[in-house]
Amino acid sequence: MHQVLLDLGGFKIYTYGALLATAFFLANQWGLYLAKRLGYSLAAVEESIMWCILLGVAGCRLGFVLVYPDNYLKHPLQIFNLREGGLTIMGGVLFVVAFQFIRFRLKGKSVMNLYDFWAGPLLVGMAFGRLGCLMHGCCFGALTDLPWGITYPEHALQPAGIACGPRHPSQVYELLMDLGLLWIVTKQLFNLKFAGQNFYTFMLGYGFIRFVDEMTREKEALYGPFTIYQWVSIGMAIVGLLGLLGVFGKKPVDREIFPRDGDASGLPVADDSGALPT
């Protein structure tokens, strides 16, 4: 745990913010890599990435404020103070998905092909963003006697009324599971059978990941047998499973979601069927 990366004469640069910026950069680079493989205009993809990042941050913050409203009702200006953390990944994911769905519906287009493309870059950002949580000292794992348990400084836990002792590195668990899901959706992107296949795989996979990861975290308020994040995870997983089973239909894959630059990268470019040359 190392909350402050640099202290420049009283102006603190927090490790959380620095690692979050790194996560955004890596997500951007992954999106550009995929764009080259598919022959898309890098400028068009990068513009879309920036919008997703801005909307994602807004959704992450909004989700956190809605889950923990008490402090922000008393100090509303603190809503805009992102340097000290206070984001929830699930809020960002759902906000971006909902915004893009409405935007594309108004244009009369299907958004599923775009969702398929963004599943990979989103997972890159989510995975490495968890390092920010680890260094900031949030999203605590539950107490454990496993040999890889991590011990936080007492001053980080005691004000929150949390017992000291070795804890599950829940942030690292999720990082590793996110990378596993990233491998699946990246490989699948170039061989999609129908529009939305990658998106539904992401929804099912991340729903499972987050539900399981919550079992290793410090217990939050329960709503029935589960936390609010587990209930949302169940909803995501159900949507993903139903989508993969074809309940919402299986429309053809449309690769023309961004303008094309041609194959200026020297990398193999997918044909109209979505397959890459071997």
SULMO-V411003 format. One record per residue. RES is the residue in one small letter. OMEGA is omega in radians with two decimals (* if undefined). Layout:
BEGIN
res;omega
RES;OMEGA
RES;OMEGA
END
This chain:
BEGIN
res;omega
m;-3.12
h;-2.96
q;-3.08
v;3.13
l;3.13
l;3.04
d;-3.07
l;3.12
g;-3.14
g;3.06
f;-3.02
k;2.99
i;-3.04
y;3.13
t;3.13
y;-3.12
g;3.14
a;3.13
l;3.06
l;3.09
a;3.09
t;3.11
a;3.10
f;3.14
f;-3.14
l;3.08
a;3.10
n;-3.12
q;3.11
w;3.09
g;3.13
l;3.07
y;3.11
l;3.13
a;3.11
k;3.14
r;-3.09
l;3.08
g;-3.11
y;3.01
s;-3.11
l;3.14
a;-3.13
a;-3.14
v;-3.12
e;3.09
e;3.12
s;3.11
i;-3.11
m;3.10
w;3.13
c;3.13
i;-3.13
l;3.13
l;3.14
g;3.11
v;3.12
a;3.14
g;3.10
c;-3.13
r;3.13
l;3.12
g;3.14
f;-3.14
v;-3.13
l;3.14
v;-3.13
y;-2.99
p;-2.96
d;-3.09
n;-3.05
y;3.01
l;3.12
k;-3.08
h;-3.02
p;-3.14
l;3.11
q;3.09
i;-3.05
f;3.13
n;-3.07
l;-3.02
r;-3.10
e;3.10
g;-3.13
g;3.12
l;3.03
t;-3.03
i;-3.06
m;3.09
g;3.13
g;3.14
v;-3.07
l;-3.14
f;-3.14
v;3.13
v;-3.12
a;-3.12
f;-3.12
q;3.11
f;3.13
i;-3.12
r;-3.11
f;3.08
r;3.11
l;3.10
k;-3.14
g;-3.11
k;3.06
s;-3.10
v;-3.04
m;3.13
n;3.07
l;3.10
y;3.13
d;-3.12
f;-3.01
w;-3.12
a;-3.12
g;3.11
p;3.12
l;-3.14
l;3.07
v;3.13
g;-3.13
m;-3.09
a;-3.06
f;3.01
g;3.11
r;3.06
l;3.07
g;3.09
c;-3.13
l;-3.10
m;3.13
h;-3.11
g;3.06
c;-3.11
c;-3.07
f;2.96
g;3.10
a;3.09
l;-3.12
t;3.02
d;3.11
l;-3.04
p;3.14
w;3.07
g;3.13
i;-3.11
t;3.13
y;3.04
p;-3.09
e;-3.08
h;3.14
a;-3.04
l;-3.00
q;3.12
p;3.14
a;3.13
g;-3.11
i;-3.09
a;3.10
c;3.12
g;3.14
p;-3.09
r;3.05
h;3.00
p;-3.03
s;3.14
q;3.14
v;3.07
y;-3.10
e;3.10
l;-3.10
l;3.12
m;3.08
d;3.14
l;3.06
g;3.10
l;3.08
l;3.12
w;-3.12
i;-3.04
v;3.10
t;3.10
k;-3.08
q;-3.07
l;-3.06
f;3.14
n;-3.09
l;3.09
k;3.13
f;3.14
a;3.14
g;-3.08
q;-3.14
n;3.14
f;-3.14
y;3.05
t;3.09
f;-3.11
m;3.12
l;-3.09
g;-3.11
y;3.05
g;3.10
f;-3.12
i;-3.06
r;3.12
f;-3.13
v;-3.11
d;3.11
e;-3.14
m;3.13
t;-3.09
r;2.97
e;-3.02
k;3.04
e;-3.12
a;3.14
l;3.03
y;-2.94
g;-3.11
p;-3.00
f;3.01
t;3.14
i;-3.14
y;3.08
q;3.08
w;3.09
v;3.12
s;3.10
i;3.12
g;3.12
m;-3.11
a;3.13
i;3.10
v;3.14
g;-3.13
l;3.13
l;3.12
g;3.14
l;3.10
l;3.07
g;-3.12
v;-3.12
f;-3.12
g;3.11
k;-3.14
k;3.14
p;3.10
v;3.08
d;-3.10
r;-3.04
e;3.12
i;3.05
f;3.01
p;-3.11
r;3.06
d;-2.98
g;-3.09
d;3.11
a;-3.02
s;-3.05
g;3.11
l;3.11
p;-3.11
v;-3.13
a;3.07
d;-3.06
d;3.13
s;-3.12
g;-3.11
a;3.09
l;3.07
p;-3.13
t;*
END
